[in-house]
Amino acid sequence: MNTKEQCLDSLGTILQEHQNRLLALEILVRTNDPDAPNVVKDYSECSFVKWTKNAELIKHRIGLQLFEKLDRIHKQWHATYDKVIDIFYPKKSGLFSKLLHKKPSELELDKAQSYIDDLNLLQEEFSNTIEGIQRRVRALSESKFHQ
């Protein structure tokens, strides 16, 4: 993230990625199809996690409070996301367990839908926070990105 434009692009990518993940999860719950496309099960693939590897520079540029707020919301978002993933893809060991995997029950689907509702609220908060950070970044001088 060497320039202001790269920072804004990264923030846009992070926001879009999380919107896409939520949409894929909504489709998964609606169809009750564990083979639904585009469901990401691995947290390490998250662009926000990769973006924050350079956390000190980011904190300096956007401010510690905004960074911590975004980080807190992001962790809640993934914790809730993972609850839905665990319903559809239980962590069982052994070949026999994997072969006998069945679709979630109605009760589990209701629980998953409740998590989706929570995720939608978190997504709105996440989006609003990223948009606030984008406004802050736009207001910063380009020289702030070459320190």
C-alpha positions as CSV (number, residue, x, y, z in Angstrom):
1,M,0.0,0.0,0.0
2,N,2.3,2.7,-1.3
3,T,-0.2,5.2,-2.5
4,K,-3.5,6.7,-1.4
5,E,-5.1,5.1,-4.5
6,Q,-3.8,1.7,-3.5
7,C,-5.1,2.1,0.0
8,L,-8.6,3.0,-1.4
9,D,-8.4,0.1,-3.8
10,S,-7.6,-2.3,-0.9
11,L,-10.5,-1.0,1.2
12,G,-12.8,-1.4,-1.8
13,T,-11.6,-5.0,-2.4
14,I,-12.0,-5.8,1.3
15,L,-15.6,-4.5,1.3
16,Q,-16.6,-6.3,-1.9
17,E,-15.0,-9.5,-0.8
18,H,-17.0,-9.6,2.4
19,Q,-20.2,-8.7,0.6
20,N,-19.6,-11.6,-1.8
21,R,-18.9,-14.0,1.0
22,L,-22.1,-13.0,2.7
23,L,-24.1,-13.4,-0.5
24,A,-22.6,-16.9,-1.0
25,L,-23.5,-17.8,2.6
26,E,-27.1,-16.6,2.1
27,I,-27.4,-18.8,-1.0
28,L,-26.0,-21.7,0.9
29,V,-28.6,-21.3,3.7
30,R,-31.4,-20.7,1.3
31,T,-30.7,-23.7,-0.9
32,N,-29.4,-26.0,1.9
33,D,-26.8,-27.2,-0.6
34,P,-23.3,-27.8,0.9
35,D,-22.0,-27.7,-2.7
36,A,-23.1,-24.1,-3.2
37,P,-20.5,-22.2,-5.2
38,N,-18.2,-19.5,-3.8
39,V,-18.4,-20.4,-0.1
40,V,-15.1,-19.6,1.5
41,K,-14.2,-21.8,4.5
42,D,-10.7,-20.5,5.2
43,Y,-10.2,-17.3,7.2
44,S,-6.6,-17.0,6.0
45,E,-7.8,-16.2,2.5
46,C,-9.4,-13.0,3.8
47,S,-8.0,-9.8,2.2
48,F,-8.4,-7.8,5.4
49,V,-6.1,-10.2,7.2
50,K,-3.5,-9.8,4.4
51,W,-4.0,-6.0,4.4
52,T,-3.4,-5.7,8.2
53,K,0.0,-7.4,8.0
54,N,1.2,-3.8,7.5
55,A,-0.8,-2.7,10.5
56,E,1.5,0.0,11.9
57,L,1.4,2.0,8.7
58,I,-2.3,1.5,8.4
59,K,-2.9,2.6,12.0
60,H,-0.8,5.7,11.4
61,R,-2.7,6.6,8.3
62,I,-6.3,6.0,9.3
63,G,-6.0,6.4,13.1
64,L,-5.9,3.9,15.9
65,Q,-9.5,4.2,16.9
66,L,-10.9,3.6,13.4
67,F,-8.5,0.7,12.8
68,E,-9.5,-0.9,16.1
69,K,-13.2,-0.4,15.4
70,L,-12.8,-2.0,12.0
71,D,-10.7,-4.9,13.4
72,R,-13.3,-5.6,16.1
73,I,-16.2,-5.6,13.7
74,H,-14.2,-7.8,11.3
75,K,-13.5,-10.4,14.0
76,Q,-17.2,-10.5,15.0
77,W,-18.1,-10.8,11.3
78,H,-15.9,-13.9,10.9
79,A,-16.9,-15.4,14.2
80,T,-20.5,-15.3,13.1
81,Y,-19.7,-16.4,9.5
82,D,-17.8,-19.4,11.0
83,K,-20.9,-20.4,13.0
84,V,-22.8,-20.9,9.7
85,I,-19.9,-22.7,8.1
86,D,-19.8,-25.1,11.1
87,I,-23.4,-26.0,10.6
88,F,-22.9,-27.0,7.0
89,Y,-19.4,-28.3,7.2
90,P,-19.0,-29.9,10.7
91,K,-15.4,-30.6,11.7
92,K,-15.5,-34.4,11.8
93,S,-12.6,-36.7,11.4
94,G,-12.4,-39.9,9.6
95,L,-13.6,-41.0,6.2
96,F,-16.7,-42.7,7.5
97,S,-17.9,-39.4,9.1
98,K,-17.3,-37.5,5.9
99,L,-19.2,-40.1,3.8
100,L,-22.2,-40.0,6.1
101,H,-22.4,-36.2,6.2
102,K,-26.1,-35.1,6.0
103,K,-27.7,-31.8,5.3
104,P,-28.6,-29.6,8.2
105,S,-31.9,-30.1,9.9
106,E,-34.7,-27.5,9.9
107,L,-33.6,-26.4,13.4
108,E,-30.0,-26.0,12.2
109,L,-31.3,-24.0,9.2
110,D,-33.2,-21.7,11.4
111,K,-30.1,-21.2,13.5
112,A,-28.1,-20.5,10.4
113,Q,-30.7,-18.0,9.2
114,S,-30.4,-16.2,12.5
115,Y,-26.7,-16.0,12.1
116,I,-27.2,-14.6,8.6
117,D,-29.4,-11.9,10.0
118,D,-26.7,-11.1,12.5
119,L,-24.1,-11.1,9.7
120,N,-26.2,-8.6,7.7
121,L,-26.2,-6.2,10.7
122,L,-22.4,-6.7,11.0
123,Q,-21.9,-6.2,7.3
124,E,-23.8,-2.9,7.5
125,E,-21.5,-1.7,10.3
126,F,-18.4,-3.0,8.5
127,S,-19.4,-1.2,5.3
128,N,-20.2,2.0,7.2
129,T,-16.8,1.9,9.0
130,I,-14.9,1.2,5.7
131,E,-16.7,4.0,4.0
132,G,-15.7,6.3,6.9
133,I,-12.1,5.2,6.5
134,Q,-12.3,5.8,2.7
135,R,-13.5,9.4,3.4
136,R,-10.6,9.9,5.8
137,V,-8.1,8.5,3.3
138,R,-9.4,10.7,0.5
139,A,-8.9,13.7,2.8
140,L,-5.3,12.8,3.6
141,S,-2.5,14.3,1.6
142,E,-0.7,12.0,-0.8
143,S,2.6,12.7,1.1
144,K,1.1,10.9,4.1
145,F,1.5,7.7,2.1
146,H,5.2,8.1,1.4
147,Q,6.5,8.2,5.0
